[in-house]
Amino acid sequence: MKKAILRNESQPEINKYIPAIPLKKIPPEKALQILRRAGHDVNEEQSEEIMEFLYIIVKLTLKEFFTSD
C-alpha cells in the first residue's frame, strides 16, 4: 500500500469528513518503539502510516462526541 493513498492530502474529497482538530503528535521514533514493544514487527514507514490512520480515527471520534453537527 502506498503512503500517498493513506495520506488525507492526496484525497481532497475525504478532507471534508476529517475535522481540522489540532493534535499533539507522537514522534515517529516513539511510535515505532511503542509498536515494537507491543509485539508488532513494523518498519518506520509502516509505523508512520499506522499513526496517520490512528490520528484520523481520533479526529473522527472527537468530532462525533464533541460537535453538534
GUBAGU-434456 format. One line per field, with one value per residue (C-alpha): y, z, x; residue in one letter; residue number from 1. Coordinates in nm, 3 decimals. Layout:
N
c2 = [Y/...] .
c3 = [Z/...] .
c1 = [X/...] .
r = [A/...] .
k = [NUM/...] .
***
This chain:
69
c2 = [0.000/0.332/0.613/0.862/0.655/0.683/1.050/1.267/1.537/1.310/1.266/1.611/1.477/1.291/1.605/1.738/1.448/1.481/1.778/2.014/1.938/2.005/1.704/1.664/1.401/1.129/1.142/0.866/0.712/0.687/0.538/0.278/0.194/0.156/-0.065/-0.290/-0.318/-0.431/-0.712/-0.566/-0.616/-0.294/-0.059/0.321/0.385/0.141/0.295/0.640/0.506/0.341/0.664/0.871/0.627/0.647/1.030/1.022/0.783/1.007/1.318/1.148/1.020/1.365/1.515/1.256/1.311/1.682/1.862/1.936/1.877] .
c3 = [0.000/-0.099/0.152/-0.076/-0.066/0.313/0.343/0.353/0.146/-0.160/-0.145/-0.106/-0.113/0.212/0.386/0.428/0.665/0.875/1.113/1.148/1.515/1.620/1.793/1.974/1.764/1.886/1.724/1.464/1.659/1.973/1.779/1.628/1.973/2.118/1.830/1.854/2.232/2.174/1.954/1.607/1.355/1.153/0.991/1.027/0.717/0.834/1.181/1.026/0.821/1.128/1.325/1.045/1.042/1.420/1.409/1.158/1.382/1.685/1.498/1.373/1.723/1.876/1.610/1.679/2.053/2.088/1.799/1.746/1.368] .
c1 = [0.000/0.146/0.186/0.008/-0.311/-0.340/-0.250/-0.559/-0.381/-0.389/-0.768/-0.926/-1.283/-1.211/-1.083/-1.435/-1.511/-1.196/-1.213/-0.919/-0.860/-0.502/-0.350/-0.024/0.151/0.382/0.727/0.772/1.062/0.849/0.556/0.789/0.925/0.573/0.456/0.761/0.727/0.367/0.499/0.436/0.714/0.689/0.936/0.944/0.730/0.465/0.457/0.402/0.111/-0.039/-0.012/-0.170/-0.462/-0.497/-0.493/-0.780/-0.976/-0.916/-1.029/-1.345/-1.421/-1.372/-1.596/-1.865/-1.873/-1.794/-1.963/-2.328/-2.346] .
r = [M/K/K/A/I/L/R/N/E/S/Q/P/E/I/N/K/Y/I/P/A/I/P/L/K/K/I/P/P/E/K/A/L/Q/I/L/R/R/A/G/H/D/V/N/E/E/Q/S/E/E/I/M/E/F/L/Y/I/I/V/K/L/T/L/K/E/F/F/T/S/D] .
k = [1/2/3/4/5/6/7/8/9/10/11/12/13/14/15/16/17/18/19/20/21/22/23/24/25/26/27/28/29/30/31/32/33/34/35/36/37/38/39/40/41/42/43/44/45/46/47/48/49/50/51/52/53/54/55/56/57/58/59/60/61/62/63/64/65/66/67/68/69] .
***
